[in-house]
C-alpha cells in the first residue's frame, strides 16, 4: 500500500521504510511541523547512526514525543529531529538491536581509539589502537566472500575509515618528520606500517566488493536491456496506435460525409416525387412526408457521425496511453551504477582504460617521433656511451667544455 491512511498514525513510517524513494514526494510529504510516528535513525557528523523513535505519548491520543539513543528529546526541538531523521526509517527490530548496543547491520562498530586520546601520549600509539580495532573488523569482513549489501556497505565504510587513518598517519608523519630531516629515514621506518597497512587493507576491502558489484552490474544491465526491449515494444505499439487513431479519424470523417450526403439525397428524391404529383392534396401530403424523411435521415446521419467521432476519440485516447507507457518504459531503461556504502564512503565500479601492447616494434614505429621517446632514447644512448658500450645505430663523440 502506498497511500497514507489518515486513521493510522504509523502509516507514513510503514510506507517510507518499504518505499524510501517516495519520501519527500506528494505521497510522503515532509513538513517540519508535522512529524510522523515511527522508528528512524540519525547520524552525527562524527560517529555511528543513533536510533530515534517518535511515538505516541503514554497518555494516549495523537500527541507524539521523541527519543534519541534512549534519551528524551526536547519537545520544542521536535521539528529539528524530525527533519534529521525522516529520510532514514528503519525496521522496529533493527531499532531495538541498535538500542540494545547491537549496532546496525550495514555499519561497522566504532574503533576503540580515536587517533587523539588524551590518555595516550604518543599519537602513533593512539592511531595504532584505533587501527588494531578497525583491522580486526576489516579482517573479519575479508574472511568471507562479500555477497550481501549490508556487508558490502560495512566494507565500504571500513575502507574509508582505514584510508582516513592512513591520511592522518601521513599528516602526523609529516609534522614529526619536519624538524628532523637528517633523521628522516628513521622516521620513515617508524611510520611505514601504519601508513601502508590501512591503505592496503582498504584496497583489499574494495577489491573484495568487486565480484559483488559486478554481479549487481550484470543484474542491472539485464534489467536495463529488458526495459529497453519493453520500451521498444511499447513505442512500436504507440506508433501503431497513433496510426490506427489517424485511420479511425479519417474513416469517421468519411462515414459522416457519406451519411450526410445520403440524407441530402433522400430528401431531394422525396421532394422531387412530391413536385411530380399533379393532385395538390396528394402533393402537399407527399411534401410533408418528404420533410419528415429528410429530418429523420439527417438525424440518423448526425447520430452515426457522432458515433464515428466517439470511436475516433477513443482510438486517440488509446494512442495517448500507449505513448505515455512507452515514455515511462524509456525512463526505466536508464543504467544505475551499483555501489555500496553511504555518502562519502561509497565503493563503486569505475572504468579503467589501458592499452595492451601486442607488437612492440609496431608501437615504437608509431611513437618514434614523439619528443618523450626521443628524450628517453637519448638518455639510454648517453648512458651506454659513457660506459664504452655504444648501442646499435649510435656513435660515440666527445667534446671538451669549460666547467
N, C-alpha and C positions, 0 to 999 in steps of 0.2 A: 504494500500500500504506500503510495507517495502523495497522499492528500492529508493535510492536517485535520485531526479530529478535535473540534473545539471543546468537546466534553472530556477529553483526555489530556491532562497537563503533561504527560510523558510523551505525547505523540511527536512533538518536534524532535526530541532526542532519539526516539526509536527510528524515525525515518533518517535522521542525519547519520547515525552510526552505520546504517546499511547503505546509504547513498550520499557519501560526503561531497560528491560533486554538485549536489543541489543546494549546499549551504551558501547562503547569500543571494539565492535566486528568489523569484516570486513564490516558489514552492516553500522554501525555508528562509524567510526574510530574517535579517539581523537588525534588532532595534536595541540600542543601549539601555533604553528604559523598560525593555520587556524581556528580561532573562527567562530562559526556559529550563524547566526541571530536567535533571539528568545527571550523568556521570561523565566527566571530562578530564583532561589533563592540561597542564600548563608548564612551560619550561622557562626558567630564568635565563639570563644571558650566559651565566656560567653555572653548570650543574645539570643534573638529570631532570627528567619530567617529574612533576609533582601531581598527585591525584587531587581532583576537585569534584565536589558534589554540590549540586543546587537542588535542594529537596524541600518538600512542604514542612512548614513549622510543626512542632509537636502538638500544638493546639488545634491542628487541623485546618481545613479551608485551603485556599489557594495562596496564602502568604508563604513566600519562599525565604529560606536562609541558606547561606553557603558556608562550606568548609574547605580549606586548602591544607593538604597534608595533615588532616585530622584536627586542624585548629580553626575555630570560628572566624569567619571573615566579617569585617565591619559592614553593617547594613548600608551605611551611607557611601560605601565604595563597591556596592554590588555590581554596578554597571561596568566598572573597570575590569573586575574579574571576569565578567561575562564576555566582554569583548576580547579578552586574552585567550579564553578557553573555548569559545563557541565553535571554532573550526576544528577542534580536536576531541570529538566524542569518543568514548571507549565503552567496551562491554563492562557490565557490572562486575563480572568475575575478575577481569583484569584490574578494575579499580580496587577491589578487595585485596588482590595479590600485592599490588603496589602499596596499599595502605598498611599491609602486614609486613612490609620490608622486603617483599619478594621481587621488587623491581618490575621492569617491563620486558616483554618477550623480544622487542625489537631494539633494545638498548643495553649495552654492557654496563656493569656496575662502575661507579666512580672509583678511580685509583686510590690507594691508601695515601700516597704522598700528594703534595700539591706543587712541588718544584720550588717552594719558598717557605718551608716550615720553619717557624721561629726556633723550635727546639733542636733543629739540625743546623749546625754552624756552617758546614760546607755545602754550597749549592749543588755540587756534584752528588754528594750523599743524598740530598733531598730528591734530585732527579732520579737517582738510582732506585730509591724507594718507590717512586712513582712508576718508573719503568718496569721494575720487577712485578708490581701489581698488574700493570697493563699487559706485560708479556705473558703472564700466566693465563690471562683470559684469551689473549690472541692465540697462544699455542693450543688451547682447548678448542678454539674455533677451527684451527688448521688441522686438528686431529682427524676430522671427518670432511668428506666432500660436501660442499655447500649446495643444498638442493631446495632450501626454503627461503622465502622472502625475509622472514624475521631474522634468520641467521645472517643472510646477506646484508641486511641493514646494520646489524651489530658489527659485522666485519668492516663495513664502510666507515662507521663511526670510530671504531677502534683504530683503523688505519689513519684516519685524520688526527686522532689524539697522538698516535705514535709519531706521526710527522711533526706534530706540534712539539713533542719532547725533543725531537731531533733539531727543530729550529731553535728552541730555547737553548739546547746544548750548544748549537753553533754560536748563538749570541753570547752566552756566558763564556764560551771558549775564547771568543774574540776579545772580550773585556779582560779576561785574565791574562791572555797572551800579550796584549799591547805593551805593558811595562817590561816585559821580559823577552824581547825579541831574540836576545842571544840564547835564551833557553827555550826557543820555540819548538825544537824537536822533542824535548821532554814533555812539553805541554800537549803537543800533538799526540804523542803516545798515550798520555793520560786520558785524553778525551775521545780517542778514536772509536772505542767500542760503543760508548753511549751515543755517539753521533751516527755511526753506521748501522748498528743493530736495529734501532727502532725503524729507520728508513727501510732497511732490508725486510724487516718483519711486515711493515706496512705494504711493501711491494708484493710480498708473498700473499698477504691478505687480498690485495686487489687481483692478483693472478688467480687466487683461489675462487674468486667470484666469476671468473671469465666464462667457465663452462655453463654456470647457471644463467648468466646474462645472455650468452649465445643461444641457449635453449629458449629463453624468453624472446630473443630476437627472431628465432626461427618461427615460433608460435605467432609473433606479431606480424611477420612478413606473410605467413599463411593467411592470417586474418585480413591483412590489407589486400592480398591477392583475391581472396574470396569476396571482400567488399567491393573491389574494383570490378570483378565479374558481375556481381549483383547490380552495381551501378550501371554497367554497360547494358545489362539486360533491361533494367528499368528505363534507361534512356531510349533503347530501341522501342520498348512498349509505349513510352511517352510520345515518341515521334510518330508511331503508328496511330496512337490515339488522336494526335493532332491532325494527321491526315484524314482519319475517319471522321473527326468532327467537321473538317472542312467539306468532305464529301457529303456529310449529312446536311450541312448548311446549304450547299448547292442544290441537293435533292429537295430540301424543304422549300427553297425559293422556286424551284421548277414546278413542284407539285402545287404550290399556292397559285402560281401563274396559270397552270393548266386548269385548275378548278375554277378560278375566276373567269377564264376565257369560256369554259363550258357554261357557266352561269349566264354570261352575257349572250352566248349563242342561243341558249334555251329560251331566254326572254325574248330575243329578236324573232325566233321562229314562232313562238306563241303569238306575238304581236302581229306578225305577218299573216298568220292564219285568220286572226280576228279582222284585219283590214280587208281580207279577201271575201268575207261573208257579206252578202247583199242585204239580208234582213237586218234591220237596225237593232231590233231587240236581241237577236242572237249575237250580233256583233258586239253589243255592249256587254253581254254576258261573257263572251269569249275574251274580251279585253280585260274584264275583271279577273277571269281565270288566269290570263297571261300574266297579269300583275302579281297574282298570288304565286304562280310558278316562279316568276323572276325573284320575288322576295325569298321564297323557300330555297331556291337554288343558290342565291347569294349568301343566305345564312349558312347553308351547308358548306359552301366554299370557304367562308370565314372560319367555320369550325374545323374543317380539315387543315386549313392553313395554320391555325393556332396549334393544333396537334403536331404538325410537322415542325413548327418553330420550337415547341417544347422539347421534342426529340433532339433537335439540333443543339439546344441549350444544354441538355443532359449530356450529350456527347462532348461538348466543350468543357463542362464541369469535370467529366471523367478524365479528359486530357489534362486539365489543370492539376488534378490529384496525382496523376501519373508523373507529371513534370516535377511536382513537389517531392514525391518519393524518390525520383532519380537524383535530385539535388541533395537530399538528405543522405542518400546512399553514397554519393560522391564525397561528402564530408567525412563519412565513416572510413573512407579508403585512405586516410592520412596516416603515415607511419609515425609511431611514437617510439623514440629510442629508449630501450629498457634501462633502468637504473636502480640502484639500491642505496639506502641511507637517507638522511634528511638534508635539508638545505644547508649548503656549506660543507657537507661531509658526504657527498654522493660519490658513488662509483658508477661509471657508465662506459659503454663501448665507444671507442673513437677510432676513426680510420687512420691508419699509419701507412703512408705511401713511401715505397722504397724501390730501388732498382735491383734486379738480379743480373749479374754480369754473365753472359753466355759466351762471349767471344772477346777476349782481351785485346787482340790485335785490332779488330773492327772498332772497338771502343776507343783505342788510342788514336786510330786514324781520324775518328770523329772529333776528338778534342785536342789534337796535337798543336793547333794554333792558339789554343786558349792561353792567356797570359799566366795563369796559375800553373799550367802544365809546363810551360817554358821555364818558369822560375824554378819549379821542382827539378826539372831535367838539368838546369844549370847548376843547382846545388849538388846533385848527385855527381855530375861530371867534375866539378871543382874538388869535391871530397876525394874522388878516385885519383885525380891528377896529383893532389898533394901527397898521396902515399905512393906515387910512382906506378899506379896501375890504371892507366887511362882506359876508358870504356870504348867499345867499338863505335866508330863514327865520330870520334873526337881526336884532337891532337893537343899536345901539351906545349904551352908557351909560357915564358917568364918575362917579367919586366921589373925594373928596379924603380922604387918610389921613395921619395923623401918621407921620413917619419919622425 
